[in-house]
Amino acid sequence: MKKCEPPPYNYGDGLGWCTPYFYVCFNDDCSLYVNGWNNLKENFNKIASYRCMCYPDNGVFEAMCVFSPEGMKGQIIEEEEAS
């Protein structure tokens, strides 16, 4: 997972991401990412997928929507991998 800045847009309640950074998985072989493309196309007719993200303060994992293979890569603030 790589350390990333939250994107400039909010999901859900509109209150923001409540953290200055979080970790995002950029493994393109991850089943969540691979299967997400078909799931979102079949169920919502959208070209998008999911990436796993983790909040650093509480360790909670969630799925984040990305709209291209490059999604969230511009938000990376550290190139080193988090363990």
PyMOL Python script that loads the backbone (N, CA, C, O; Angstrom):
from pymol import cmd

cmd.read_pdbstr("""\
ATOM      1  N   MET A   1       0.850  -1.175   0.000  1.00  0.00           N
ATOM      2  CA  MET A   1       0.000   0.000   0.000  1.00  0.00           C
ATOM      3  C   MET A   1       0.892   1.233   0.000  1.00  0.00           C
ATOM      4  O   MET A   1       1.993   1.228   0.552  1.00  0.00           O
ATOM      5  N   LYS A   2       0.396   2.280  -0.626  1.00  0.00           N
ATOM      6  CA  LYS A   2       1.161   3.520  -0.704  1.00  0.00           C
ATOM      7  C   LYS A   2       0.403   4.642   0.002  1.00  0.00           C
ATOM      8  O   LYS A   2      -0.826   4.707  -0.021  1.00  0.00           O
ATOM      9  N   LYS A   3       1.173   5.512   0.621  1.00  0.00           N
ATOM     10  CA  LYS A   3       0.609   6.658   1.334  1.00  0.00           C
ATOM     11  C   LYS A   3       0.104   7.666   0.304  1.00  0.00           C
ATOM     12  O   LYS A   3       0.834   8.048  -0.611  1.00  0.00           O
ATOM     13  N   CYS A   4      -1.154   8.094   0.459  1.00  0.00           N
ATOM     14  CA  CYS A   4      -1.790   8.996  -0.507  1.00  0.00           C
ATOM     15  C   CYS A   4      -2.535  10.121   0.203  1.00  0.00           C
ATOM     16  O   CYS A   4      -3.045   9.952   1.310  1.00  0.00           O
ATOM     17  N   GLU A   5      -2.583  11.265  -0.459  1.00  0.00           N
ATOM     18  CA  GLU A   5      -3.437  12.363  -0.001  1.00  0.00           C
ATOM     19  C   GLU A   5      -4.872  12.039  -0.376  1.00  0.00           C
ATOM     20  O   GLU A   5      -5.106  11.420  -1.414  1.00  0.00           O
ATOM     21  N   PRO A   6      -5.836  12.439   0.436  1.00  0.00           N
ATOM     22  CA  PRO A   6      -7.232  12.266   0.041  1.00  0.00           C
ATOM     23  C   PRO A   6      -7.521  13.065  -1.228  1.00  0.00           C
ATOM     24  O   PRO A   6      -6.957  14.142  -1.423  1.00  0.00           O
ATOM     25  N   PRO A   7      -8.390  12.547  -2.086  1.00  0.00           N
ATOM     26  CA  PRO A   7      -8.744  13.302  -3.287  1.00  0.00           C
ATOM     27  C   PRO A   7      -9.506  14.569  -2.917  1.00  0.00           C
ATOM     28  O   PRO A   7     -10.018  14.683  -1.803  1.00  0.00           O
ATOM     29  N   PRO A   8      -9.585  15.522  -3.846  1.00  0.00           N
ATOM     30  CA  PRO A   8     -10.237  16.801  -3.551  1.00  0.00           C
ATOM     31  C   PRO A   8     -11.764  16.734  -3.555  1.00  0.00           C
ATOM     32  O   PRO A   8     -12.416  17.774  -3.464  1.00  0.00           O
ATOM     33  N   TYR A   9     -12.342  15.554  -3.657  1.00  0.00           N
ATOM     34  CA  TYR A   9     -13.796  15.400  -3.641  1.00  0.00           C
ATOM     35  C   TYR A   9     -14.182  14.472  -2.490  1.00  0.00           C
ATOM     36  O   TYR A   9     -13.357  13.705  -1.993  1.00  0.00           O
ATOM     37  N   ASN A  10     -15.442  14.553  -2.076  1.00  0.00           N
ATOM     38  CA  ASN A  10     -15.928  13.757  -0.949  1.00  0.00           C
ATOM     39  C   ASN A  10     -16.997  12.784  -1.412  1.00  0.00           C
ATOM     40  O   ASN A  10     -17.741  13.061  -2.353  1.00  0.00           O
ATOM     41  N   TYR A  11     -17.067  11.645  -0.745  1.00  0.00           N
ATOM     42  CA  TYR A  11     -18.136  10.669  -0.956  1.00  0.00           C
ATOM     43  C   TYR A  11     -19.084  10.722   0.227  1.00  0.00           C
ATOM     44  O   TYR A  11     -18.726  11.211   1.299  1.00  0.00           O
ATOM     45  N   GLY A  12     -20.280  10.222   0.031  1.00  0.00           N
ATOM     46  CA  GLY A  12     -21.199  10.008   1.151  1.00  0.00           C
ATOM     47  C   GLY A  12     -21.699  11.271   1.804  1.00  0.00           C
ATOM     48  O   GLY A  12     -22.386  12.075   1.174  1.00  0.00           O
ATOM     49  N   ASP A  13     -21.353  11.452   3.077  1.00  0.00           N
ATOM     50  CA  ASP A  13     -21.930  12.517   3.891  1.00  0.00           C
ATOM     51  C   ASP A  13     -21.389  13.906   3.579  1.00  0.00           C
ATOM     52  O   ASP A  13     -21.921  14.897   4.078  1.00  0.00           O
ATOM     53  N   GLY A  14     -20.344  13.996   2.764  1.00  0.00           N
ATOM     54  CA  GLY A  14     -19.796  15.295   2.392  1.00  0.00           C
ATOM     55  C   GLY A  14     -18.939  15.941   3.453  1.00  0.00           C
ATOM     56  O   GLY A  14     -18.549  17.099   3.308  1.00  0.00           O
ATOM     57  N   LEU A  15     -18.634  15.217   4.525  1.00  0.00           N
ATOM     58  CA  LEU A  15     -17.843  15.786   5.614  1.00  0.00           C
ATOM     59  C   LEU A  15     -16.343  15.702   5.373  1.00  0.00           C
ATOM     60  O   LEU A  15     -15.556  16.179   6.190  1.00  0.00           O
ATOM     61  N   GLY A  16     -15.948  15.109   4.277  1.00  0.00           N
ATOM     62  CA  GLY A  16     -14.522  14.990   3.987  1.00  0.00           C
ATOM     63  C   GLY A  16     -13.985  13.641   4.409  1.00  0.00           C
ATOM     64  O   GLY A  16     -14.734  12.759   4.830  1.00  0.00           O
ATOM     65  N   TRP A  17     -12.696  13.494   4.292  1.00  0.00           N
ATOM     66  CA  TRP A  17     -12.047  12.213   4.560  1.00  0.00           C
ATOM     67  C   TRP A  17     -11.582  12.094   6.010  1.00  0.00           C
ATOM     68  O   TRP A  17     -11.251  10.993   6.449  1.00  0.00           O
ATOM     69  N   CYS A  18     -11.547  13.174   6.755  1.00  0.00           N
ATOM     70  CA  CYS A  18     -11.190  13.177   8.186  1.00  0.00           C
ATOM     71  C   CYS A  18      -9.782  12.658   8.467  1.00  0.00           C
ATOM     72  O   CYS A  18      -9.511  12.169   9.564  1.00  0.00           O
ATOM     73  N   THR A  19      -8.904  12.758   7.506  1.00  0.00           N
ATOM     74  CA  THR A  19      -7.517  12.346   7.693  1.00  0.00           C
ATOM     75  C   THR A  19      -6.652  13.058   6.657  1.00  0.00           C
ATOM     76  O   THR A  19      -7.103  13.277   5.533  1.00  0.00           O
ATOM     77  N   PRO A  20      -5.425  13.422   7.007  1.00  0.00           N
ATOM     78  CA  PRO A  20      -4.556  14.093   6.038  1.00  0.00           C
ATOM     79  C   PRO A  20      -3.975  13.135   4.998  1.00  0.00           C
ATOM     80  O   PRO A  20      -3.495  13.567   3.950  1.00  0.00           O
ATOM     81  N   TYR A  21      -4.020  11.820   5.293  1.00  0.00           N
ATOM     82  CA  TYR A  21      -3.549  10.821   4.337  1.00  0.00           C
ATOM     83  C   TYR A  21      -4.145   9.462   4.688  1.00  0.00           C
ATOM     84  O   TYR A  21      -4.647   9.260   5.793  1.00  0.00           O
ATOM     85  N   PHE A  22      -4.085   8.537   3.738  1.00  0.00           N
ATOM     86  CA  PHE A  22      -4.439   7.144   3.978  1.00  0.00           C
ATOM     87  C   PHE A  22      -3.613   6.286   3.043  1.00  0.00           C
ATOM     88  O   PHE A  22      -2.858   6.802   2.219  1.00  0.00           O
ATOM     89  N   TYR A  23      -3.755   4.983   3.169  1.00  0.00           N
ATOM     90  CA  TYR A  23      -2.984   4.055   2.347  1.00  0.00           C
ATOM     91  C   TYR A  23      -3.899   3.407   1.313  1.00  0.00           C
ATOM     92  O   TYR A  23      -5.031   3.035   1.621  1.00  0.00           O
ATOM     93  N   VAL A  24      -3.398   3.275   0.079  1.00  0.00           N
ATOM     94  CA  VAL A  24      -4.160   2.690  -1.019  1.00  0.00           C
ATOM     95  C   VAL A  24      -3.337   1.578  -1.655  1.00  0.00           C
ATOM     96  O   VAL A  24      -2.130   1.722  -1.850  1.00  0.00           O
ATOM     97  N   CYS A  25      -3.995   0.473  -1.974  1.00  0.00           N
ATOM     98  CA  CYS A  25      -3.351  -0.652  -2.646  1.00  0.00           C
ATOM     99  C   CYS A  25      -3.376  -0.413  -4.158  1.00  0.00           C
ATOM    100  O   CYS A  25      -4.435  -0.170  -4.736  1.00  0.00           O
ATOM    101  N   PHE A  26      -2.216  -0.484  -4.785  1.00  0.00           N
ATOM    102  CA  PHE A  26      -2.120  -0.315  -6.234  1.00  0.00           C
ATOM    103  C   PHE A  26      -1.737  -1.614  -6.938  1.00  0.00           C
ATOM    104  O   PHE A  26      -1.163  -1.586  -8.026  1.00  0.00           O
ATOM    105  N   ASN A  27      -2.052  -2.746  -6.322  1.00  0.00           N
ATOM    106  CA  ASN A  27      -1.802  -4.047  -6.936  1.00  0.00           C
ATOM    107  C   ASN A  27      -2.875  -4.298  -7.993  1.00  0.00           C
ATOM    108  O   ASN A  27      -4.030  -4.553  -7.653  1.00  0.00           O
ATOM    109  N   ASP A  28      -2.505  -4.228  -9.259  1.00  0.00           N
ATOM    110  CA  ASP A  28      -3.471  -4.407 -10.346  1.00  0.00           C
ATOM    111  C   ASP A  28      -3.915  -5.856 -10.520  1.00  0.00           C
ATOM    112  O   ASP A  28      -4.800  -6.132 -11.330  1.00  0.00           O
ATOM    113  N   ASP A  29      -3.320  -6.780  -9.778  1.00  0.00           N
ATOM    114  CA  ASP A  29      -3.738  -8.183  -9.809  1.00  0.00           C
ATOM    115  C   ASP A  29      -4.670  -8.530  -8.650  1.00  0.00           C
ATOM    116  O   ASP A  29      -5.133  -9.666  -8.548  1.00  0.00           O
ATOM    117  N   CYS A  30      -4.945  -7.573  -7.787  1.00  0.00           N
ATOM    118  CA  CYS A  30      -5.837  -7.777  -6.645  1.00  0.00           C
ATOM    119  C   CYS A  30      -7.243  -8.125  -7.148  1.00  0.00           C
ATOM    120  O   CYS A  30      -7.746  -7.488  -8.074  1.00  0.00           O
ATOM    121  N   SER A  31      -7.879  -9.138  -6.537  1.00  0.00           N
ATOM    122  CA  SER A  31      -9.201  -9.564  -7.000  1.00  0.00           C
ATOM    123  C   SER A  31     -10.252  -8.463  -6.844  1.00  0.00           C
ATOM    124  O   SER A  31     -11.155  -8.367  -7.675  1.00  0.00           O
ATOM    125  N   LEU A  32     -10.160  -7.639  -5.813  1.00  0.00           N
ATOM    126  CA  LEU A  32     -11.096  -6.523  -5.651  1.00  0.00           C
ATOM    127  C   LEU A  32     -11.021  -5.596  -6.857  1.00  0.00           C
ATOM    128  O   LEU A  32     -12.049  -5.193  -7.401  1.00  0.00           O
ATOM    129  N   TYR A  33      -9.806  -5.260  -7.273  1.00  0.00           N
ATOM    130  CA  TYR A  33      -9.596  -4.368  -8.416  1.00  0.00           C
ATOM    131  C   TYR A  33      -9.997  -5.055  -9.724  1.00  0.00           C
ATOM    132  O   TYR A  33     -10.724  -4.473 -10.528  1.00  0.00           O
ATOM    133  N   VAL A  34      -9.533  -6.278  -9.941  1.00  0.00           N
ATOM    134  CA  VAL A  34      -9.812  -7.001 -11.189  1.00  0.00           C
ATOM    135  C   VAL A  34     -11.308  -7.217 -11.371  1.00  0.00           C
ATOM    136  O   VAL A  34     -11.842  -6.932 -12.442  1.00  0.00           O
ATOM    137  N   ASN A  35     -11.990  -7.713 -10.352  1.00  0.00           N
ATOM    138  CA  ASN A  35     -13.420  -8.020 -10.458  1.00  0.00           C
ATOM    139  C   ASN A  35     -14.305  -6.786 -10.382  1.00  0.00           C
ATOM    140  O   ASN A  35     -15.459  -6.820 -10.812  1.00  0.00           O
ATOM    141  N   GLY A  36     -13.776  -5.703  -9.842  1.00  0.00           N
ATOM    142  CA  GLY A  36     -14.561  -4.478  -9.718  1.00  0.00           C
ATOM    143  C   GLY A  36     -15.007  -3.896 -11.045  1.00  0.00           C
ATOM    144  O   GLY A  36     -16.097  -3.332 -11.139  1.00  0.00           O
ATOM    145  N   TRP A  37     -14.175  -4.026 -12.078  1.00  0.00           N
ATOM    146  CA  TRP A  37     -14.530  -3.484 -13.395  1.00  0.00           C
ATOM    147  C   TRP A  37     -15.829  -4.108 -13.894  1.00  0.00           C
ATOM    148  O   TRP A  37     -16.740  -3.388 -14.303  1.00  0.00           O
ATOM    149  N   ASN A  38     -15.929  -5.441 -13.865  1.00  0.00           N
ATOM    150  CA  ASN A  38     -17.142  -6.115 -14.333  1.00  0.00           C
ATOM    151  C   ASN A  38     -18.318  -5.849 -13.408  1.00  0.00           C
ATOM    152  O   ASN A  38     -19.435  -5.640 -13.880  1.00  0.00           O
ATOM    153  N   ASN A  39     -18.089  -5.852 -12.107  1.00  0.00           N
ATOM    154  CA  ASN A  39     -19.166  -5.624 -11.151  1.00  0.00           C
ATOM    155  C   ASN A  39     -19.829  -4.260 -11.364  1.00  0.00           C
ATOM    156  O   ASN A  39     -21.055  -4.170 -11.428  1.00  0.00           O
ATOM    157  N   LEU A  40     -19.035  -3.216 -11.473  1.00  0.00           N
ATOM    158  CA  LEU A  40     -19.611  -1.875 -11.633  1.00  0.00           C
ATOM    159  C   LEU A  40     -20.244  -1.685 -13.010  1.00  0.00           C
ATOM    160  O   LEU A  40     -21.226  -0.954 -13.137  1.00  0.00           O
ATOM    161  N   LYS A  41     -19.700  -2.329 -14.040  1.00  0.00           N
ATOM    162  CA  LYS A  41     -20.295  -2.238 -15.379  1.00  0.00           C
ATOM    163  C   LYS A  41     -21.636  -2.968 -15.406  1.00  0.00           C
ATOM    164  O   LYS A  41     -22.629  -2.430 -15.897  1.00  0.00           O
ATOM    165  N   GLU A  42     -21.663  -4.197 -14.876  1.00  0.00           N
ATOM    166  CA  GLU A  42     -22.888  -4.998 -14.902  1.00  0.00           C
ATOM    167  C   GLU A  42     -23.989  -4.431 -14.015  1.00  0.00           C
ATOM    168  O   GLU A  42     -25.159  -4.461 -14.395  1.00  0.00           O
ATOM    169  N   ASN A  43     -23.638  -3.917 -12.845  1.00  0.00           N
ATOM    170  CA  ASN A  43     -24.649  -3.465 -11.889  1.00  0.00           C
ATOM    171  C   ASN A  43     -25.023  -1.995 -11.993  1.00  0.00           C
ATOM    172  O   ASN A  43     -26.137  -1.614 -11.633  1.00  0.00           O
ATOM    173  N   PHE A  44     -24.108  -1.163 -12.481  1.00  0.00           N
ATOM    174  CA  PHE A  44     -24.362   0.278 -12.511  1.00  0.00           C
ATOM    175  C   PHE A  44     -24.073   0.917 -13.861  1.00  0.00           C
ATOM    176  O   PHE A  44     -24.245   2.125 -14.025  1.00  0.00           O
ATOM    177  N   ASN A  45     -23.628   0.105 -14.843  1.00  0.00           N
ATOM    178  CA  ASN A  45     -23.275   0.585 -16.174  1.00  0.00           C
ATOM    179  C   ASN A  45     -22.243   1.719 -16.115  1.00  0.00           C
ATOM    180  O   ASN A  45     -22.331   2.700 -16.853  1.00  0.00           O
ATOM    181  N   LYS A  46     -21.272   1.557 -15.227  1.00  0.00           N
ATOM    182  CA  LYS A  46     -20.190   2.538 -15.071  1.00  0.00           C
ATOM    183  C   LYS A  46     -18.853   1.869 -15.345  1.00  0.00           C
ATOM    184  O   LYS A  46     -18.655   0.701 -15.011  1.00  0.00           O
ATOM    185  N   ILE A  47     -17.940   2.608 -15.949  1.00  0.00           N
ATOM    186  CA  ILE A  47     -16.583   2.122 -16.162  1.00  0.00           C
ATOM    187  C   ILE A  47     -15.755   2.605 -14.982  1.00  0.00           C
ATOM    188  O   ILE A  47     -15.309   3.752 -14.938  1.00  0.00           O
ATOM    189  N   ALA A  48     -15.562   1.704 -14.029  1.00  0.00           N
ATOM    190  CA  ALA A  48     -14.843   2.020 -12.795  1.00  0.00           C
ATOM    191  C   ALA A  48     -14.512   0.707 -12.099  1.00  0.00           C
ATOM    192  O   ALA A  48     -14.994  -0.355 -12.492  1.00  0.00           O
ATOM    193  N   SER A  49     -13.693   0.790 -11.074  1.00  0.00           N
ATOM    194  CA  SER A  49     -13.366  -0.366 -10.248  1.00  0.00           C
ATOM    195  C   SER A  49     -13.127   0.113  -8.823  1.00  0.00           C
ATOM    196  O   SER A  49     -13.412   1.261  -8.485  1.00  0.00           O
ATOM    197  N   TYR A  50     -12.600  -0.781  -7.994  1.00  0.00           N
ATOM    198  CA  TYR A  50     -12.316  -0.474  -6.599  1.00  0.00           C
ATOM    199  C   TYR A  50     -10.840  -0.690  -6.299  1.00  0.00           C
ATOM    200  O   TYR A  50     -10.184  -1.526  -6.919  1.00  0.00           O
ATOM    201  N   ARG A  51     -10.332   0.069  -5.349  1.00  0.00           N
ATOM    202  CA  ARG A  51      -9.023  -0.194  -4.762  1.00  0.00           C
ATOM    203  C   ARG A  51      -9.224  -0.231  -3.249  1.00  0.00           C
ATOM    204  O   ARG A  51     -10.059   0.487  -2.698  1.00  0.00           O
ATOM    205  N   CYS A  52      -8.454  -1.068  -2.607  1.00  0.00           N
ATOM    206  CA  CYS A  52      -8.509  -1.177  -1.151  1.00  0.00           C
ATOM    207  C   CYS A  52      -7.785   0.020  -0.542  1.00  0.00           C
ATOM    208  O   CYS A  52      -6.714   0.408  -1.009  1.00  0.00           O
ATOM    209  N   MET A  53      -8.368   0.598   0.492  1.00  0.00           N
ATOM    210  CA  MET A  53      -7.733   1.701   1.209  1.00  0.00           C
ATOM    211  C   MET A  53      -7.789   1.420   2.699  1.00  0.00           C
ATOM    212  O   MET A  53      -8.640   0.667   3.171  1.00  0.00           O
ATOM    213  N   CYS A  54      -6.870   2.036   3.435  1.00  0.00           N
ATOM    214  CA  CYS A  54      -6.804   1.844   4.883  1.00  0.00           C
ATOM    215  C   CYS A  54      -6.567   3.190   5.563  1.00  0.00           C
ATOM    216  O   CYS A  54      -5.671   3.942   5.179  1.00  0.00           O
ATOM    217  N   TYR A  55      -7.385   3.485   6.582  1.00  0.00           N
ATOM    218  CA  TYR A  55      -7.191   4.694   7.378  1.00  0.00           C
ATOM    219  C   TYR A  55      -6.071   4.449   8.387  1.00  0.00           C
ATOM    220  O   TYR A  55      -6.105   3.441   9.093  1.00  0.00           O
ATOM    221  N   PRO A  56      -5.079   5.339   8.477  1.00  0.00           N
ATOM    222  CA  PRO A  56      -3.928   5.096   9.346  1.00  0.00           C
ATOM    223  C   PRO A  56      -4.224   5.199  10.841  1.00  0.00           C
ATOM    224  O   PRO A  56      -3.544   4.564  11.647  1.00  0.00           O
ATOM    225  N   ASP A  57      -5.218   5.981  11.218  1.00  0.00           N
ATOM    226  CA  ASP A  57      -5.472   6.193  12.646  1.00  0.00           C
ATOM    227  C   ASP A  57      -6.184   5.029  13.325  1.00  0.00           C
ATOM    228  O   ASP A  57      -6.012   4.808  14.523  1.00  0.00           O
ATOM    229  N   ASN A  58      -6.993   4.275  12.555  1.00  0.00           N
ATOM    230  CA  ASN A  58      -7.752   3.193  13.182  1.00  0.00           C
ATOM    231  C   ASN A  58      -7.598   1.842  12.485  1.00  0.00           C
ATOM    232  O   ASN A  58      -8.125   0.838  12.967  1.00  0.00           O
ATOM    233  N   GLY A  59      -6.885   1.802  11.359  1.00  0.00           N
ATOM    234  CA  GLY A  59      -6.655   0.543  10.656  1.00  0.00           C
ATOM    235  C   GLY A  59      -7.859  -0.010   9.924  1.00  0.00           C
ATOM    236  O   GLY A  59      -7.844  -1.168   9.506  1.00  0.00           O
ATOM    237  N   VAL A  60      -8.907   0.792   9.758  1.00  0.00           N
ATOM    238  CA  VAL A  60     -10.110   0.348   9.058  1.00  0.00           C
ATOM    239  C   VAL A  60      -9.834   0.304   7.555  1.00  0.00           C
ATOM    240  O   VAL A  60      -9.285   1.245   6.982  1.00  0.00           O
ATOM    241  N   PHE A  61     -10.227  -0.810   6.928  1.00  0.00           N
ATOM    242  CA  PHE A  61     -10.098  -0.974   5.484  1.00  0.00           C
ATOM    243  C   PHE A  61     -11.441  -0.723   4.824  1.00  0.00           C
ATOM    244  O   PHE A  61     -12.482  -1.113   5.353  1.00  0.00           O
ATOM    245  N   GLU A  62     -11.419  -0.066   3.661  1.00  0.00           N
ATOM    246  CA  GLU A  62     -12.619   0.188   2.877  1.00  0.00           C
ATOM    247  C   GLU A  62     -12.278   0.053   1.404  1.00  0.00           C
ATOM    248  O   GLU A  62     -11.107  -0.021   1.034  1.00  0.00           O
ATOM    249  N   ALA A  63     -13.305   0.021   0.567  1.00  0.00           N
ATOM    250  CA  ALA A  63     -13.120   0.013  -0.880  1.00  0.00           C
ATOM    251  C   ALA A  63     -13.314   1.431  -1.397  1.00  0.00           C
ATOM    252  O   ALA A  63     -14.274   2.110  -1.031  1.00  0.00           O
ATOM    253  N   MET A  64     -12.405   1.868  -2.242  1.00  0.00           N
ATOM    254  CA  MET A  64     -12.473   3.195  -2.848  1.00  0.00           C
ATOM    255  C   MET A  64     -12.701   3.030  -4.351  1.00  0.00           C
ATOM    256  O   MET A  64     -12.046   2.208  -4.990  1.00  0.00           O
ATOM    257  N   CYS A  65     -13.609   3.791  -4.905  1.00  0.00           N
ATOM    258  CA  CYS A  65     -13.889   3.733  -6.335  1.00  0.00           C
ATOM    259  C   CYS A  65     -12.820   4.494  -7.121  1.00  0.00           C
ATOM    260  O   CYS A  65     -12.423   5.595  -6.742  1.00  0.00           O
ATOM    261  N   VAL A  66     -12.360   3.887  -8.226  1.00  0.00           N
ATOM    262  CA  VAL A  66     -11.443   4.557  -9.150  1.00  0.00           C
ATOM    263  C   VAL A  66     -12.030   4.439 -10.550  1.00  0.00           C
ATOM    264  O   VAL A  66     -12.669   3.441 -10.881  1.00  0.00           O
ATOM    265  N   PHE A  67     -11.812   5.451 -11.359  1.00  0.00           N
ATOM    266  CA  PHE A  67     -12.451   5.511 -12.665  1.00  0.00           C
ATOM    267  C   PHE A  67     -11.519   5.210 -13.822  1.00  0.00           C
ATOM    268  O   PHE A  67     -11.924   5.286 -14.982  1.00  0.00           O
ATOM    269  N   SER A  68     -10.276   4.870 -13.519  1.00  0.00           N
ATOM    270  CA  SER A  68      -9.311   4.451 -14.537  1.00  0.00           C
ATOM    271  C   SER A  68      -8.177   3.721 -13.831  1.00  0.00           C
ATOM    272  O   SER A  68      -8.055   3.805 -12.609  1.00  0.00           O
ATOM    273  N   PRO A  69      -7.347   3.006 -14.583  1.00  0.00           N
ATOM    274  CA  PRO A  69      -6.185   2.352 -13.962  1.00  0.00           C
ATOM    275  C   PRO A  69      -5.230   3.348 -13.299  1.00  0.00           C
ATOM    276  O   PRO A  69      -4.449   2.965 -12.427  1.00  0.00           O
ATOM    277  N   GLU A  70      -5.285   4.598 -13.696  1.00  0.00           N
ATOM    278  CA  GLU A  70      -4.423   5.629 -13.110  1.00  0.00           C
ATOM    279  C   GLU A  70      -5.056   6.312 -11.901  1.00  0.00           C
ATOM    280  O   GLU A  70      -4.416   7.136 -11.248  1.00  0.00           O
ATOM    281  N   GLY A  71      -6.310   5.974 -11.602  1.00  0.00           N
ATOM    282  CA  GLY A  71      -7.027   6.609 -10.502  1.00  0.00           C
ATOM    283  C   GLY A  71      -6.274   6.555  -9.188  1.00  0.00           C
ATOM    284  O   GLY A  71      -5.811   5.486  -8.790  1.00  0.00           O
ATOM    285  N   MET A  72      -6.144   7.655  -8.521  1.00  0.00           N
ATOM    286  CA  MET A  72      -5.470   7.860  -7.233  1.00  0.00           C
ATOM    287  C   MET A  72      -3.948   7.881  -7.330  1.00  0.00           C
ATOM    288  O   MET A  72      -3.290   8.220  -6.346  1.00  0.00           O
ATOM    289  N   LYS A  73      -3.373   7.538  -8.459  1.00  0.00           N
ATOM    290  CA  LYS A  73      -1.907   7.521  -8.553  1.00  0.00           C
ATOM    291  C   LYS A  73      -1.320   8.924  -8.438  1.00  0.00           C
ATOM    292  O   LYS A  73      -0.180   9.078  -7.999  1.00  0.00           O
ATOM    293  N   GLY A  74      -2.069   9.939  -8.820  1.00  0.00           N
ATOM    294  CA  GLY A  74      -1.618  11.320  -8.685  1.00  0.00           C
ATOM    295  C   GLY A  74      -1.646  11.818  -7.250  1.00  0.00           C
ATOM    296  O   GLY A  74      -1.126  12.895  -6.958  1.00  0.00           O
ATOM    297  N   GLN A  75      -2.245  11.049  -6.354  1.00  0.00           N
ATOM    298  CA  GLN A  75      -2.344  11.429  -4.947  1.00  0.00           C
ATOM    299  C   GLN A  75      -1.245  10.800  -4.090  1.00  0.00           C
ATOM    300  O   GLN A  75      -1.174  11.065  -2.889  1.00  0.00           O
ATOM    301  N   ILE A  76      -0.381   9.963  -4.696  1.00  0.00           N
ATOM    302  CA  ILE A  76       0.683   9.301  -3.937  1.00  0.00           C
ATOM    303  C   ILE A  76       1.647  10.355  -3.405  1.00  0.00           C
ATOM    304  O   ILE A  76       2.119  11.209  -4.155  1.00  0.00           O
ATOM    305  N   ILE A  77       1.938  10.290  -2.099  1.00  0.00           N
ATOM    306  CA  ILE A  77       2.870  11.253  -1.505  1.00  0.00           C
ATOM    307  C   ILE A  77       4.151  10.584  -1.026  1.00  0.00           C
ATOM    308  O   ILE A  77       5.088  11.268  -0.614  1.00  0.00           O
ATOM    309  N   GLU A  78       4.203   9.257  -1.074  1.00  0.00           N
ATOM    310  CA  GLU A  78       5.424   8.517  -0.766  1.00  0.00           C
ATOM    311  C   GLU A  78       5.489   7.321  -1.693  1.00  0.00           C
ATOM    312  O   GLU A  78       4.489   6.630  -1.886  1.00  0.00           O
ATOM    313  N   GLU A  79       6.641   7.073  -2.260  1.00  0.00           N
ATOM    314  CA  GLU A  79       6.794   5.932  -3.147  1.00  0.00           C
ATOM    315  C   GLU A  79       7.097   4.642  -2.404  1.00  0.00           C
ATOM    316  O   GLU A  79       6.910   3.556  -2.953  1.00  0.00           O
ATOM    317  N   GLU A  80       7.563   4.741  -1.161  1.00  0.00           N
ATOM    318  CA  GLU A  80       7.906   3.525  -0.433  1.00  0.00           C
ATOM    319  C   GLU A  80       6.646   2.786  -0.005  1.00  0.00           C
ATOM    320  O   GLU A  80       5.616   3.400   0.272  1.00  0.00           O
ATOM    321  N   GLU A  81       6.738   1.480   0.046  1.00  0.00           N
ATOM    322  CA  GLU A  81       5.607   0.634   0.410  1.00  0.00           C
ATOM    323  C   GLU A  81       5.399   0.642   1.920  1.00  0.00           C
ATOM    324  O   GLU A  81       6.361   0.634   2.688  1.00  0.00           O
ATOM    325  N   ALA A  82       4.150   0.657   2.335  1.00  0.00           N
ATOM    326  CA  ALA A  82       3.819   0.518   3.758  1.00  0.00           C
ATOM    327  C   ALA A  82       3.628  -0.960   4.056  1.00  0.00           C
ATOM    328  O   ALA A  82       3.084  -1.697   3.234  1.00  0.00           O
ATOM    329  N   SER A  83       4.064  -1.385   5.207  1.00  0.00           N
ATOM    330  CA  SER A  83       3.917  -2.809   5.543  1.00  0.00           C
ATOM    331  C   SER A  83       2.606  -3.092   6.233  1.00  0.00           C
ATOM    332  O   SER A  83       2.327  -4.239   6.581  1.00  0.00           O
TER     333      SER A  83
END
""", "prot")
cmd.dss("prot")
cmd.show_as("cartoon", "prot")
cmd.util.cbc("prot")
cmd.orient("prot")
